Amino acid sequence: MPPYKQLTQEDVDHFLHHGYIKIPACFTQSQADAVTANLWTRLGMDPHDKTTWTTERTNMPFHTSFSAATFAPKAWAAICDLLGGEDKISPEFAEWRDALIVNLGTAEQEQEGVPETEEQRQESMRNLEGWHVDGDFFVHFLDSAEQGLLVIPLFTDIVSGGGGTAICPEGIAKVAKHLEKHPEGVSPRMSLKRDPEFAREKDLRWFCEVARSCSGFVEATGKVGDVYLLHPLMLHSASKNPLRRVRVITNPPVSLRENFNFDREDGNYSLVERKTLNALGKDRLAGWKIKGGRQRIVPERVRIMEEMKKKELERLEKLKGVQVSEQEIVA
């Protein structure tokens, strides 16, 4: 068993079985406050007036970057453990950003209330319409390095019914088998290149159909400073927030220097590679290779983020002393 800097054997076993782990208390409340200090100005909403909460969920652009290893050393060490060491990670992805993801819920959800039983809670998550796998900026292969891990730091406390990310551990195997079957590559929405819908960004039907065939959904709840680390093929979705408690997370991407390798002579696989092989029911993918060219995609959200950032800057410029320095964030 290779030495790990952060992960316990319990963490390793949980990741290999479920495809995710939660690392608690990776950063403090004061650090979270520094990152979210300008949240409401950036949103253009009033935290004390829900009638101004005109958007259920907002994926915000970033203004500030900061070192993940300095900000959340426990989380960064665990990320490195899962991916086989810090040297495997592309250096440009060693920073996190204040690209906050805010879930404020809706008045309609508030009226519906929180599901009362576990069966109702599971059914509510199963029927969510936002199920997907991250990576809207590249053609997907089983070994793609662009999406090395899914990371979810919690910048607010999140309780059940409070808009925590819904995850579908059972779906990892179904996504992995789809990618293994199509070494020619598929779109970010898992459609085939010959499919006329290949480039359609907002079509989540494939993922939602997979989720509806699964069970054992998990709601990513926790305290400020907790960080979820999930397998890159983990199906996940924004969930409803009937409690309307402000839910703030980020989703810092992690990319690798080299593609995943599922055919290692020495069998020295990273934990993420081992989980993928486990999901496929195999010890090794001997001779598996991609058949198509790797390709980057410029998603529509890039244009949307640029427009949002301009509006945020206009609101921020109206205030004085609102800029947060990197030193304040990591202190």
Beta strands, then each sheet from edge to edge (+ up, - down):
strand 1: 20-23
strand 2: 57-59
strand 3: 65-67
strand 4: 95-97
strand 5: 101-103
strand 6: 150-153
strand 7: 166-168
strand 8: 218-219
strand 9: 227-230
strand 10: 235-237
strand 11: 247-249
sheet 1: 1+ 9- 6+
sheet 2: 2+ 5- 11+
sheet 3: 3+ 4-
sheet 4: 8+ 7- 10+
end
